[in-house]
Each structure stands twice: as C-alpha cells, then as structure tokens.
Amino acid sequence: PFVWVDALYEKVRDYDGKVVSTAVMIAYGVNLEGKKEILAIEPFANESTETWRLFFEKLRRRGLKEIALLISDAHEGIQSGFKQVYRGGWQRCKVHFMRNILALVSPRAKKEVAEDLKRIWLQENLQKAQKEAKGWIERYGAHFPEAAETLKRGLEDSLQFYHYPQINKVRISSTNVLERINKEIRRRSKVIAIFPSRSSYLRLLTSYLMEYTEDWEVDRSYIQPEKLESVMMQYAERLQVA
C-alpha cells in the first residue's frame, strides 16, 4: 500500500580503483499486514530517470506488483521512473517541500512564515488544507513571490495523503520514517571514509538493516491491517475511474 524511497550517497572505489560518489537507493514499505519492511537496497552510479526506472522494475519483478502511494522527495528521476512502472499516486514529502519554500524566504521572516506554512498540512481534510494554502499565498505572496509560486506548483502533490483519511497523516505525509533509518546508517558508515568496494558498503548496510527488520517482526503493526485493505480498495477504484 505505501512505499517510501530515498537515495544515500557514499564514497566508494569503483572497478577501476577510482573513488566515486555512489547513489545507494533504498525502498521501505508497509505490507498488507501492517508490518514495516526493507524492500530493496541497490547501488547506482547516479540518480536519474533511467536508474530509478530500473530500480522500480526490479521491485516489480521480485513481486511488488502494486503501490497505492509512493512517498519521496521531489527528485524528477523518482517521479518519472515510478510512473513508467507503476500506476499508483505520488506523495511529495511535506518536510522537504517546506524546506524548498522556506529557502526562498528572507531569514528575518522565516520563523513567522514557517509557523503559518506548517498549518497547511495540519488541517483535518483536503479542502481545509487547500483553503489554508490559499490564505498563505495571499498573506505572503507579495513579499515572497518565488516562495508563493513554489507552493502553488507543488501543493497538490504534497496533499495526496488526504485521499486516505483513515490513515494517520503523520505516517504517510513525509519521508521522516526513512530519514531516521538513513541517519542511523550514516552514523555507522561515517567511520569509514572511503569504502573499498560497493559490496563492502552493501554488506555493512544490509547487516544493519537485517537487525532493524528483525525488530520490526515483533513490533505491533505500524498501520492496522483493516485500514490497509480499505486503502487498496480505494486504489483499485481510482484505477477503474482513470
């Protein structure tokens, strides 16, 4: 039902012995039983539409036939690669999106503007969130036109989680759940300045993530299974309409 993706970058020696920055793509999901899973770890030379398409194609071949909602940052390669392989919706991470907008706001006004901006994604439904966004643009658009334009362009993609009101919005509105894992990975990998090979990095990463997965198996469901069944029913209905 829900999948989060992201890429980490590490300095790794390639086959010629050169040190290169390698993109390691990670997919994390919640299955129909409500349990969290690490679905894939794949190293690529870079992030592009082509590499992300290959990443999603591998997931599909391994059995991930449908994704109701993909959650990620706004990397164009992720969006394009995903659409070429799957038919599900895409949720732009609200946290990354807020950072993009606030980068276009003067430092002096940033605190006040951020507090008002945050309220958009705290509304109880889609219509109220859209109304709150309209008000924000009216208040700040003249002062920060680029920020207002960025909000207009990306708003709907950042509000897709509202289509699943039965799910706690904190769970599916951002990539925070994956960011926490990434932070732990970086804490372990930073002690090694340069990895001697891709396989050495993957061994470190997978051994750590296997421990995480074992812990999740005994945890309570991250999302209640009956709610996930209704998500997949909604997804099927949306496909029929489309």
GIKA-V158842 format. One record per run of one state. SS is the DSSP state (@ for helix, = for strand, . for the rest). FROM is the first residue (numbers start at 1). TO is the last residue. Records with the same first field share a line. If there is no record, write none. Layout:
SS: FROM-TO, FROM-TO
//
This chain:
.: 1-1, 14-18, 31-35, 45-48, 62-68, 73-75, 86-88, 93-93, 103-109, 123-125, 141-144, 159-159, 164-168, 173-175, 190-194, 196-197, 219-224, 242-242
=: 2-13, 19-30, 36-44, 69-72, 89-92, 195-195
@: 49-61, 76-85, 94-102, 110-122, 126-140, 145-158, 160-163, 169-172, 176-189, 198-218, 225-241
//
